[in-house]
Amino acid sequence: MVDFPNKMKAILLTGVGPDFKLENAQIPMPVCCDQEVLVKIEYVGLNGLDAKFAQQGTPCWQYPRVFGLDAVGTVVAGPKGVHPEVGTRVMWHNDIASEGVLSEYVKVPNFALTVLPPDINPAVAASLPTPGMTALIALYKLQLNEGDTVFIEAGNTCVGQLAIQMAKQQGLTVVTTSPKQCKTALKKLGAELVIDDKENDIAEKIQQYFGVDNVQGIIDLSGQNTNKLLELLQFCGRISCVSGLAKLDESLLFMKAPNIGIVSLPGAWLAKSICAQQRMSFLGNVLTDYLQQEQLCLSEKEIIAFDAENIHSALSARMTGTSHFYQVVKVA
């Protein structure tokens, strides 16, 4: 029988907005229910969703609350016979409606966990769930065939970098946008054409390079240029919208007749769909397979101290666009 402490360290989000507030805290240990295991946290990945929710919050949250969505840790307690068993290292994307993962221990539904093979770096794995699952779902929704062309907005972002590599491995031709200084790196990842993100006429650049001015699929990461991106799409092409659906030009919808898919990781939890939550575990397995086969190259990562001030600075850098590195908090 393992004796656990009564209290644990945690990072609380106490206020949202441009001046969001994080605090160091001591909170009670979580109490597990059926089908939940207790996980001792090792690393927490910070990502675009963290930055978004720190600024905007979400209606299902009350404050203060433990922050953070992506983690790697080791199962230290759970019901007898429940998989994964005690001693197993796991990775997951956390339930948005429950307490976050920036704490020493977390309770997690066992069916949402991905077992992490021992040869995978846990710090790397912690940075993958949100951007990796987002990229996978966005590509699945496009249902493209080998040889098709996909346009990935903002290839320099963490989601963009992973989507480029996954698309290339599916035999797709990849076009993306990014700042000029990222062009060489993104071409190494598999982008056929990298267009300056300040370019006004993307269609012309595509026409000059490929001889056609449309693509079969689009991954819309920001939601800020959706109508402009739809102009690049062939008739009845597909677009995956990662940041919700913008107000669309009705005449453009009639002209393009696009198939529109919405990507929402939190939706798997908010819909209370066990099937969707189990699919998170499946997506995690796909990501670990990529890592084991060395098919994903992750750009430089920042290791951040388990402290409210350091985490606040890291998220602020992500919000202002000064950091597109994979950011990982070392908890234990």
PyMOL commands that set and color helices and strands:
alter all, ss='L'
color gray80, all
select helices_A, chain A and resi 48-56+110-112+122-126+129-142+158-169+180-189+202-210+226-230+250-256+267-270+274-292+308-319
alter helices_A, ss='H'
color red, helices_A
select strands_A, chain A and resi 7-15+21-28+36-46+65-66+70-77+89-93+105-109+114-115+149-152+173-178+193-196+215-220+233-241+259-262+301-305+326-330
alter strands_A, ss='S'
color yellow, strands_A
deselect
rebuild
show_as cartoon
